[in-house]
Amino acid sequence: MTQNYLGLVLQTLGEREAGAACLEQAVTAFRDALGEFTRERVPHRFATTQNNLEAAEKLLSVRQR
């Protein structure tokens, strides 16, 4: 759960900063969280974290253009 929250904080910082470093770290944090939140074990947390990951990846792709 900590990794998911870390990802959210980094994503928020990344939205406010010009560079992509925080967004890259957010993506990594969400991916780490998905290592624990599997679809089979905790489907609700998996879905929430997967959505967070997709949002961070989308922001990152826009930022890197």
Residue frames as qw, qx, qy, qz and C-alpha x, y, z in Angstrom:
[[0.000, 0.887, 0.462, 0.000, 0.00, 0.00, 0.00],
 [0.342, -0.738, 0.103, 0.572, 2.92, 2.31, 0.74],
 [0.379, -0.065, 0.588, 0.712, 4.19, 1.96, -2.82],
 [0.138, 0.668, 0.646, 0.342, 0.78, 2.93, -4.17],
 [0.200, -0.926, -0.238, 0.216, 0.67, 6.03, -1.96],
 [0.435, -0.497, 0.334, 0.673, 4.23, 6.89, -2.91],
 [0.340, 0.275, 0.661, 0.610, 3.21, 6.66, -6.55],
 [0.007, 0.849, 0.513, 0.126, 0.31, 9.03, -5.96],
 [0.324, -0.839, 0.009, 0.438, 2.55, 11.59, -4.26],
 [0.427, -0.274, 0.516, 0.690, 5.15, 11.36, -7.01],
 [0.266, 0.529, 0.669, 0.450, 2.47, 11.67, -9.66],
 [0.098, -0.933, -0.332, 0.096, 1.13, 14.83, -8.02],
 [0.376, -0.689, 0.254, 0.566, 4.64, 16.29, -7.86],
 [0.439, 0.031, 0.658, 0.611, 5.21, 15.30, -11.47],
 [0.195, 0.764, 0.573, 0.224, 2.09, 17.14, -12.55],
 [0.177, -0.960, -0.112, 0.186, 3.45, 20.32, -10.94],
 [0.429, -0.599, 0.435, 0.518, 7.04, 20.09, -12.18],
 [0.479, 0.687, -0.307, -0.452, 8.41, 20.60, -15.67],
 [0.123, 0.449, -0.873, -0.147, 10.57, 17.47, -15.85],
 [0.810, -0.030, -0.431, -0.397, 9.57, 13.84, -16.10],
 [0.257, 0.321, -0.833, 0.370, 11.64, 12.41, -13.22],
 [0.394, -0.067, 0.625, -0.670, 8.83, 12.30, -10.65],
 [0.806, 0.228, -0.043, -0.545, 6.43, 10.76, -13.16],
 [0.627, 0.359, -0.691, -0.014, 8.99, 8.09, -14.01],
 [0.035, 0.209, -0.824, 0.525, 9.38, 7.34, -10.31],
 [0.620, 0.048, 0.326, -0.713, 5.59, 7.21, -9.92],
 [0.808, 0.275, -0.384, -0.352, 5.34, 4.61, -12.67],
 [0.431, 0.304, -0.810, 0.257, 8.01, 2.54, -10.96],
 [0.245, -0.131, 0.672, -0.687, 6.24, 2.80, -7.59],
 [0.759, 0.135, 0.093, -0.630, 2.91, 1.71, -9.09],
 [0.744, 0.311, -0.573, -0.142, 4.57, -1.24, -10.83],
 [0.184, 0.263, -0.828, 0.460, 6.20, -2.26, -7.55],
 [0.502, -0.031, 0.469, -0.726, 2.80, -2.07, -5.84],
 [0.822, 0.218, -0.211, -0.482, 1.34, -4.34, -8.51],
 [0.428, 0.331, -0.831, 0.130, 3.94, -6.92, -7.53],
 [0.076, 0.010, 0.819, -0.569, 2.02, -7.30, -4.27],
 [0.528, 0.335, 0.355, -0.695, -1.50, -6.41, -5.38],
 [0.042, -0.041, 0.882, 0.468, -2.23, -9.25, -7.74],
 [0.523, -0.105, -0.348, -0.771, -5.58, -9.64, -9.45],
 [0.650, -0.187, -0.731, -0.085, -6.09, -12.99, -7.72],
 [0.419, -0.194, -0.647, 0.606, -5.21, -11.91, -4.17],
 [0.026, -0.584, -0.390, 0.712, -6.68, -8.41, -3.93],
 [0.378, 0.497, 0.604, 0.496, -8.66, -7.59, -7.07],
 [0.028, -0.952, -0.304, -0.001, -9.94, -4.21, -5.84],
 [0.371, -0.788, 0.246, 0.425, -6.50, -2.89, -4.91],
 [0.553, 0.004, 0.609, 0.568, -5.07, -4.35, -8.12],
 [0.295, 0.716, 0.534, 0.338, -7.66, -2.47, -10.19],
 [0.163, -0.971, -0.100, 0.142, -7.10, 0.80, -8.34],
 [0.475, -0.601, 0.412, 0.494, -3.34, 0.58, -8.66],
 [0.529, 0.246, 0.635, 0.507, -3.57, -0.44, -12.31],
 [0.173, 0.889, 0.383, 0.180, -5.69, 2.66, -12.98],
 [0.316, -0.893, 0.136, 0.292, -3.14, 4.81, -11.14],
 [0.580, -0.253, 0.553, 0.543, -0.35, 3.31, -13.23],
 [0.437, 0.539, 0.582, 0.426, -2.18, 3.97, -16.47],
 [0.005, -0.980, -0.201, -0.005, -2.83, 7.60, -15.50],
 [0.430, -0.743, 0.323, 0.397, 0.84, 8.13, -14.59],
 [0.578, 0.016, 0.620, 0.530, 2.00, 6.51, -17.84],
 [0.316, 0.775, 0.473, 0.274, -0.34, 8.74, -19.82],
 [0.165, -0.975, 0.025, 0.148, 0.97, 11.88, -18.11],
 [0.559, -0.494, 0.481, 0.460, 4.53, 10.70, -18.67],
 [0.563, 0.316, 0.596, 0.477, 3.96, 10.09, -22.37],
 [0.162, 0.931, 0.283, 0.165, 2.51, 13.58, -22.79],
 [0.366, -0.879, 0.189, 0.241, 5.40, 15.09, -20.85],
 [0.619, -0.299, 0.547, 0.478, 8.02, 13.31, -22.94],
 [0.572, 0.661, 0.427, 0.232, 6.71, 14.66, -26.26]]
